[in-house]
Every structure is written in C-alpha cells, then in structure tokens.
C-alpha cells in the first residue's frame, strides 16, 4: 500500500485521487508514530503509556473515559494504570460524584515526566515541520482539527 520512502511533496500535491491522500496520511502517521515511539523508548515508556500521560496532562478522567480515549477494554486500562501507578506516575482518586468510580491523575513525578516528553515531542515535531511556511503549518492545524472533529460516516464503522 505504501512505500518506505517519503513521497515527494509535488507528487502528493499533484495527486487528487483518494489513494494519494491515503498514502500521504499513512506516511505522516508513520513519521509521527516514529517520533512518539522514540521518545517513549528514551523515557522507558511504552507508546500507550505516552498516550496515557498525554491524556492526563490536562484532565483527570475516570477509568471508563480513559478506556474510551485509548481504545482499550476494562482489564487493559486497569493494567495500564496499575503499572503507571507502581512507577509513581499516576494515582487513583475517588470520584467526588460517584462513590464507585475512580479518577486517574498525574503525580508530581508523572507531571514532570509528562512535561519532559511534551517538550521533546514538540521539539521533534517542530524540526519535522521546519521546512513549512507559517501558512502551511496553519493549514495543517486547520485540516487536522477538522478531521479529528468530523463525525464518523457509516463507512468508518465497518
């Protein structure tokens, strides 16, 4: 489906066909996943742990919300949070609204690690986007935000 080489921007721009869009997005996802995987490894984290820390950076969700965000089942999210808790990165807190529910929050060491990873990710993504103009970076933000907030279609569910 995709080649291992990065497509020439002129080739991608000239291709309006759906496969050109697919290839460009897949290649971009590989590039970003590579950054995230590298930073995870350098900080003795798994990719899913980096995602967990990223979610907890600005919120204190319940376990069910975390499972939904990460696409995990209940036992998987319980294990993920448990491992992060053993490392001192997160803590479970009782929900003030539901006595049976548990919220997950970063600890001070977890917040420090999250800040470091966020900085490293920002630096590496900035390096990747350095060849782009300010207008092109704005376009990427606009299009990405639109895609992320788009309602799924019937073909997305299948």
Secondary structure, DSSP 8 states (H G I E B T S, - for coil): ---SS---HHHHHH--SHHHHHHHHHHHHHHHHHHHHHHHHHTT--HHHHHHHHHHTT---BHHHHHHHHT--HHHHHHHHHHHHHTTSEEEEE-SS-TT-EEEEE-HHHHHHHHHHHHHHHHHHHHHHTTS-HHHHHHHHHHHHHHHHS---HHHH-
